[in-house]
Amino acid sequence: MVQQIAVAFQPNLRRGSVVLGGEPHVVHCHYYNHFLQTSIEDAESLYPVEEVLVWTAQEIGHSLFRRLFAEQGVHTAEQRKAWVEAVYSTCGFGKVSLQNLSAEGGEVRTPYEHYAYTYAATFPPRPKGKRGVAYFSQGYLAGAIEAIYDLPLGSIGSEQIACLTQGDPEVAWRFYRLSTPLPLQPSVGEGQPEEGDLFQPPNTRVPMAQIRDAVLGLPLTPDPETGLIEAFGVVLTRLPGNYYSLISERHLARMEALIGPEARLLVLDMLIESGHVCAFNTLGGIMQSAEWDAVVRPYLDTPEDWIYGIAACLPAIGWGLVQCTHTPSPQACQVTLTNWYESTAIAALRSHTLDHSPFARGLFAGVLALIYTAGIHKERLTFDGQLYRKLFQEKRTYTGEFIQSRLRGEASDTVRMQAA
């Protein structure tokens, strides 16, 4: 008899978070996932990037499943494997079977893994000799194996042995017990959370709470065959937000340690660019979706209403509460971020290199560019390379700066965007 498992995310309206197994989960698309990962992977000649990309996922996978198994009262290895498989697909990571694994490890093979499948379908082939792209799943599954067998964190090693991006018919990883554990740390979980109320701007018909609740109700269900989530014209994941936050922080720390202070501006610029990529693909896709037309667009009278509308969506995908406390204009927009997922994770670290969220700087500047420069509120756009270059590469039409940051010890996260 096949075990029916209902994986249920828990929204926290006062935080704008969505939690599973003690881990805040956020929705992102494959364009953002690949841009951030590839940008970090580009440093592979400078340091072993798998120590950031794989180990971070392993820490999170271990913490998540240890807590989830305890919450669900799941004790046997077979039951735990079934839960890992169900969570993996529900989150849009693909389809895996763990049935051949033991406490000593083993191999996992699949034709459907989010990073590998979408890379092979979207981008040119990788050069021969490049490693596979399924770093996140490699670490996540290693941590899951440790949790399944009640092993200490860091006791399972792993490697990618096949990938769709290298012409293989499937993705494969090998897992094995280590005699010396990896130097890993448990996940920060919900970090240093904040709470607040969803701000309702005056002088607008946009019903912020109603939109948030409608987006929370969207199923975002994976394809039953592939375990991939296709929506809004992109392929989505519900990935632990701490993963994005910590690989960004750890990459910056590694680069500064290796190269010096001059590396900081380069890495921050890359992280700002990741925000542009996300605004363009994920949020742009949402703003041209059938769901947007049904739930949000009937209330949009002005370009500023589009900013409020997308801000109402963000708590429902786990990013935190976004408040436009000043009326936006084509010249400037200021938002206060409560429980912004990057800040909440990084603030929980003993020490950190990031002193604000560069991703947020790029993201909200990108939203303004889509509305005021590209005119998404007036016509449907073609999201291609030509439009992206016009908005973000030939000239950045908007820039963002944090005027307050929790990561600098200040009271709140407040970012201001201005026309360039």
Order of alpha helices (4+ residues) and beta strands (2+ residues): beta-beta-beta-alpha-alpha-alpha-beta-alpha-alpha-beta-beta-alpha-beta-beta-alpha-alpha-alpha-alpha-alpha-beta-beta-alpha-alpha-alpha-beta-beta
